[in-house]
Amino acid sequence: MQSFLENRVIPVLMKLGNNVILVAIRNGIAFTLPFIIAGSLFLIIANLPIPGWSEFLGAYADKLSVPVQATFGIIGLVAAIGISYNLAKQYNLDGLSCCCITVAVFVLAQLDSHYKINVDNFGAAGLFSAIILSIFTVYTVRFFITHKIYIRMPEGVPPAVLQSFISLVPAVVCLTIVWFVRVILNFDINAFFTLLLSPLVHGLDTLPGMLILVALISLLWSCGIHGTNVLSGITSPIFLKFIAENTQAYLSGQPVPHITAEGFYNFFICAGGSGATMGLVLAMLLSKSRYYKSIGRVSFGPSIFCINEPVIFGVPMVLNPIMMFPLIVAPMVICTCSYLLMDFGIIGRPVFQIPWTMPPILNAYFATGGNIPAAIWSGCMIIISTIIYYPFFRIMEVKQLAIEAQEAELLAEVVH
């Protein structure tokens, strides 16, 4: 299988992955990594799965969440800046000017029906529009610069002033177009994207429905979009209704009706976070590559608490043609197995809603009301994740080891 991937599949995907736009998107989204890691530290501390921890923190629990809002809450905005900067540099444009125009365009696109800025879209919900608007802005600027349609200034004008006037015309055009689309046409790209996904609500209590949901969430993650957040506004009310009915049935001694209740996705599909990436983290910890070993060490702690952004953006897995397949297939395989095990009564179903940051094995145990087979299966999920991810990770590791060996040789030549 590995030979088939290397000789047939990977060359095609690598050619696609080296596309100028895709490279800019991948590198731009990586700008969000420091913010995500910093926010994850506060998130873990505020949600430690220890009995009485919330009471112990008291009023400080909300205060610990403030940095999380200030980091995760601007992922879309940071991504817009990063993507526009990287794409501008690839076309030898002024990166700072493109970033400033992109920020203005992005903010304008987030107006609500009352023409007030909806800051909620500055986070993961705005990643899709951030990508589109960044590309739109850079290519608009490139068009005007290439065709020399800009305000010219006399010689001797300071470079900063000159660049500001060069950017004036494309900035006005970009803002006018987005203003027309958002305000005059009243077209909300974020709402439109959510509307397209609304049919997934139907059938979420079935295995086919969950497989479609899991596949779409993973596909969105592979594009750098927080799939869980994008769909949570639709799926959360349904899953919460399921868990309430399960809890009532469990306490009444009745058969538990729902499998896909709140907790099923987090605890019985996503070992280590969306994409079931815990297996990949373990593989990186054992890697001979300095780069991947360091990513594994940074990602291990957050992954235990079901936070996998360091993995997604650190490897990176975003728009990575090699990792796209296991990122989608691994959670689908685990989802199928978990659903069938619950359907046949081999493991317990979710009956209690517990913090999503609780580590594997413990989360399955407590969510099912102390079902030991469910806890054992939680450990098996990690093994399955490792088996699926390893062949694809090995391909990346071999390439990275070759790069590191070449860097070591060059360093040795410089030293001598």
C-alpha positions in Angstrom: 0.0 0.0 0.0 2.8 2.4 0.9 4.4 1.8 -2.5 1.1 2.5 -4.3 0.8 5.7 -2.3 4.3 6.9 -3.1 4.3 6.0 -6.8 0.7 6.7 -7.8 -1.3 8.8 -5.4 1.2 11.0 -3.7 2.8 12.6 -6.9 -0.6 13.7 -8.0 -1.6 15.1 -4.6 1.8 16.8 -4.2 1.4 18.6 -7.5 -2.0 19.8 -6.2 -0.5 20.7 -2.8 2.2 22.8 -4.4 -0.3 25.1 -6.0 0.5 28.8 -5.2 -2.8 29.5 -3.6 -2.9 26.2 -1.6 0.7 26.9 -0.3 -0.3 30.4 0.8 -3.3 29.1 2.6 -1.4 26.4 4.4 1.4 28.7 5.4 -0.9 31.5 6.3 -3.0 29.4 8.6 0.1 28.3 10.4 0.3 31.9 11.7 -2.4 30.9 14.1 -0.4 28.2 15.8 1.2 30.4 18.5 -2.2 31.8 19.5 -3.8 28.4 19.5 -1.1 26.9 21.7 -1.2 29.8 24.2 -5.0 29.7 24.4 -4.9 25.9 24.8 -2.8 26.2 28.0 -5.4 28.4 29.6 -8.2 26.2 28.3 -6.7 23.1 29.9 -6.1 24.8 33.2 -9.7 26.1 33.3 -11.2 22.7 32.4 -9.1 20.1 34.3 -11.3 17.0 34.7 -10.8 16.9 38.5 -13.9 16.7 40.8 -14.4 20.0 42.5 -11.9 21.8 40.3 -14.5 24.3 39.0 -15.6 25.1 42.6 -12.0 25.5 43.6 -11.4 28.0 40.8 -14.6 29.9 41.6 -14.6 33.3 39.9 -11.2 32.6 38.4 -12.7 30.1 36.0 -14.2 32.8 33.9 -11.1 34.9 34.1 -9.0 32.0 32.8 -11.3 31.8 29.8 -10.5 35.4 28.8 -7.2 34.6 27.0 -8.9 31.7 25.3 -11.4 34.1 23.8 -8.6 36.5 22.8 -6.7 33.7 21.0 -9.2 31.2 19.6 -11.6 34.1 19.0 -9.3 35.7 16.4 -8.1 32.7 14.5 -10.1 33.8 11.4 -8.7 37.3 11.5 -5.1 36.0 12.0 -5.5 33.5 9.2 -6.7 36.3 6.8 -3.5 38.2 7.6 -1.3 35.2 7.3 -2.8 34.0 4.0 -2.7 37.4 2.4 0.9 38.0 3.5 2.1 34.7 2.1 0.3 35.0 -1.2 1.5 38.6 -1.6 5.1 37.6 -1.1 4.8 34.8 -3.7 3.8 37.5 -6.2 6.4 40.0 -5.0 3.7 42.4 -3.7 4.0 44.5 -0.6 2.9 42.1 2.1 2.0 44.8 4.7 -0.3 46.7 2.3 -2.1 43.5 1.3 -2.6 42.5 4.9 -4.1 45.9 5.8 -6.5 45.8 2.9 -7.4 42.2 3.8 -8.2 43.2 7.4 -10.5 46.0 6.3 -12.2 43.8 3.8 -12.6 40.9 6.3 -14.1 43.2 9.0 -16.5 44.7 6.4 -17.7 41.2 5.5 -18.5 40.4 9.1 -21.3 43.0 9.4 -24.6 41.8 10.8 -28.1 42.8 9.6 -27.8 46.0 11.7 -24.4 46.9 10.1 -22.6 46.2 13.3 -19.4 44.0 13.4 -20.1 40.4 14.4 -16.9 39.6 16.3 -18.0 36.0 16.6 -16.9 35.5 13.0 -13.4 36.6 13.8 -12.8 33.1 15.1 -13.1 29.7 13.5 -16.5 30.6 12.0 -14.8 33.1 9.8 -12.0 31.0 8.5 -13.8 30.2 5.2 -14.5 33.8 4.4 -10.9 34.7 5.6 -9.5 32.4 2.9 -11.8 33.6 0.1 -11.3 37.3 1.0 -7.5 37.0 1.3 -7.2 35.5 -2.1 -9.6 38.0 -3.6 -7.7 41.0 -2.1 -4.3 39.9 -3.2 -5.3 39.1 -6.7 -7.2 42.4 -6.9 -4.0 44.3 -5.8 -1.9 42.2 -8.2 -4.2 43.1 -11.1 -3.9 46.8 -10.5 -0.1 46.7 -9.8 0.5 44.5 -12.9 -1.5 46.8 -15.1 0.1 49.9 -13.4 -3.3 51.3 -12.4 -2.4 53.3 -9.3 -1.6 56.8 -8.2 1.9 57.9 -9.2 3.9 60.2 -7.0 6.8 62.5 -7.9 10.4 61.3 -7.2 11.7 61.9 -3.7 8.5 60.9 -1.9 9.3 58.7 1.1 8.7 54.9 0.3 6.0 54.6 3.0 4.0 57.4 1.5 4.5 56.1 -2.0 3.3 52.6 -1.1 0.2 54.0 0.7 -0.8 55.8 -2.5 -0.1 52.7 -4.7 -2.4 50.7 -2.4 -5.2 53.4 -2.5 -6.9 52.4 -5.7 -7.0 48.6 -5.1 -8.1 49.2 -1.5 -11.0 51.3 -2.7 -12.0 48.8 -5.3 -11.8 45.8 -2.8 -13.9 47.7 -0.2 -16.4 48.8 -2.7 -17.0 45.3 -4.1 -17.3 43.7 -0.6 -19.6 46.6 0.6 -21.8 46.0 -2.4 -22.0 42.2 -1.8 -22.5 42.4 2.0 -24.5 45.6 2.4 -26.4 46.3 -0.9 -27.0 42.6 -1.8 -27.2 41.6 1.8 -25.2 38.4 1.1 -23.6 36.8 4.2 -21.0 34.3 3.1 -20.8 32.7 6.6 -24.6 32.3 6.8 -24.6 30.9 3.3 -22.0 28.3 4.1 -23.9 27.2 7.2 -27.1 27.0 5.1 -25.4 24.6 2.7 -24.6 22.3 5.6 -28.0 22.3 7.2 -29.2 19.1 5.4 -26.7 17.2 7.6 -29.0 17.8 10.6 -31.3 15.0 9.3 -30.3 11.5 10.2 -27.8 12.4 12.9 -29.2 9.6 15.1 -28.1 7.0 12.4 -24.7 5.6 11.4 -24.9 7.0 7.8 -25.8 10.4 9.2 -22.8 10.4 11.6 -20.4 9.2 8.9 -21.4 12.1 6.7 -21.0 14.5 9.6 -17.6 13.1 10.6 -16.4 13.1 7.0 -17.4 16.7 6.4 -15.9 17.9 9.7 -12.6 16.2 8.9 -12.7 17.5 5.3 -13.2 21.1 6.7 -10.3 20.5 9.1 -8.1 19.4 6.2 -8.9 22.8 4.6 -8.0 24.7 7.8 -11.6 25.3 8.9 -12.8 24.3 12.4 -15.4 21.9 11.2 -16.8 21.2 14.7 -17.4 24.9 15.4 -18.9 25.6 12.0 -21.5 22.8 12.5 -22.0 23.1 16.3 -24.8 25.6 16.0 -26.8 23.0 14.1 -25.8 19.8 15.8 -25.5 20.8 19.4 -29.2 21.2 20.1 -29.9 17.8 18.6 -27.1 16.0 20.6 -28.1 17.8 23.8 -31.7 16.6 23.4 -30.3 13.0 22.9 -28.2 13.1 26.0 -31.1 14.5 28.1 -33.3 11.6 27.0 -30.5 9.1 27.6 -29.9 10.4 31.1 -33.5 10.2 32.0 -33.8 6.7 30.6 -30.6 5.6 32.5 -31.8 7.0 35.8 -35.3 5.4 35.3 -33.7 2.0 34.5 -35.0 2.1 31.0 -33.1 1.1 27.8 -30.9 4.0 26.6 -32.4 5.2 23.3 -29.7 7.1 21.5 -26.2 6.2 20.5 -25.1 9.5 18.9 -25.9 11.6 22.0 -23.6 14.5 23.2 -20.3 12.9 24.0 -20.4 10.2 21.3 -18.4 12.4 18.8 -15.8 13.6 21.4 -15.3 10.5 23.4 -16.0 7.6 21.0 -14.6 9.0 17.7 -12.1 11.8 18.4 -9.3 10.2 20.4 -7.0 13.2 20.8 -9.3 15.6 19.0 -11.1 15.9 15.7 -9.6 13.4 13.2 -8.7 11.0 16.0 -5.1 12.3 15.9 -3.8 10.7 19.1 -2.3 7.9 17.2 -0.4 10.4 15.0 0.9 12.2 18.1 2.3 8.9 19.5 3.9 8.1 16.2 5.6 11.6 16.2 6.9 11.0 19.8 8.7 8.0 18.5 10.0 9.6 15.3 13.6 9.9 14.4 13.0 13.3 12.9 13.8 16.2 15.2 11.0 18.3 13.7 8.3 15.7 14.1 9.5 14.7 17.6 9.3 18.3 18.7 5.8 18.6 17.3 4.8 15.4 19.1 6.1 16.7 22.4 4.3 20.0 22.0 1.1 18.3 20.9 1.0 15.4 23.4 -0.3 17.4 26.4 -3.1 19.2 24.6 -4.1 15.9 22.8 -4.7 14.2 26.1 -7.4 16.9 26.7 -8.9 16.5 23.2 -7.2 19.7 21.9 -5.6 18.9 18.5 -5.0 22.3 16.9 -1.2 22.0 17.6 -1.3 18.8 15.5 -3.5 20.2 12.8 -1.5 23.3 12.3 1.9 22.1 13.5 2.4 19.1 11.2 0.7 20.8 9.3 -2.2 18.7 8.3 -4.1 21.6 6.7 -4.1 21.2 2.9 -1.5 18.4 3.3 -2.3 15.9 0.5 -0.5 13.1 2.4 -2.4 13.4 5.6 -5.8 14.3 4.2 -6.8 10.6 3.7 -6.1 9.4 7.2 -7.5 12.6 8.7 -10.9 11.7 7.1 -10.8 7.9 7.2 -9.5 7.3 10.8 -12.5 9.0 12.6 -14.9 7.3 10.1 -13.5 3.8 10.9 -13.6 4.5 14.6 -17.1 6.0 14.4 -18.4 2.8 12.6 -16.9 0.5 15.2 -18.1 2.6 18.1 -21.6 2.8 16.7 -21.9 -1.0 16.0 -20.4 -1.9 19.5 -23.1 0.3 21.1 -25.8 -0.9 18.8 -25.1 -4.6 19.7 -24.9 -3.7 23.4 -21.2 -4.6 23.8 -20.3 -1.2 25.2 -22.4 1.4 27.0 -24.0 4.4 25.4 -23.4 8.0 26.6 -25.7 8.8 29.5 -24.0 11.7 31.2 -22.6 15.0 29.9 -19.1 15.5 31.1 -16.3 18.1 30.2 -15.1 17.4 26.7 -11.5 17.9 27.9 -11.5 14.7 30.0 -8.7 12.4 28.9 -9.3 9.2 26.9 -10.5 6.1 28.8 -11.7 8.2 31.7 -14.1 10.1 29.4 -15.6 7.0 28.1 -15.9 5.5 31.6 -17.7 8.5 33.1 -19.8 9.4 30.1 -21.3 5.9 30.1 -22.0 5.8 33.8 -19.0 3.7 34.7 -19.1 1.1 31.8 -15.7 -0.7 31.8 -16.0 -2.2 28.3 -16.5 1.4 27.0 -13.3 2.4 28.8 -11.4 -0.5 27.3 -12.7 0.4 23.9 -11.4 3.9 24.3 -7.9 2.6 24.7 -8.4 0.4 21.6 -9.4 3.5 19.6 -5.9 4.9 20.1 -4.4 1.7 18.7 -6.6 1.8 15.7 -5.8 5.5 15.1 -2.0 4.7 15.3 -2.4 1.9 12.7 -4.2 4.1 10.2 -2.0 7.1 10.6 1.4 5.4 10.7 1.9 4.5 6.9 1.1 8.1 5.9 3.2 9.6 8.6 6.1 7.3 7.6 6.0 8.8 4.1 6.4 12.3 5.6 9.0 11.2 8.1 11.3 9.8 5.4 11.1 13.0 3.4 11.8 15.1 6.5 14.7 12.9 7.5 16.2 13.5 4.1 15.8 17.2 4.5 17.4 17.2 8.0 20.3 15.0 6.7 20.9 17.5 3.9 20.8 20.4 6.4 23.3 18.6 8.6 25.7 18.1 5.6 25.5 21.8 4.7 26.2 22.8 8.3 29.2 20.4 8.4 30.6 22.0 5.2 30.2 25.5 6.6 31.9 24.5 9.9 34.9 22.9 8.0 
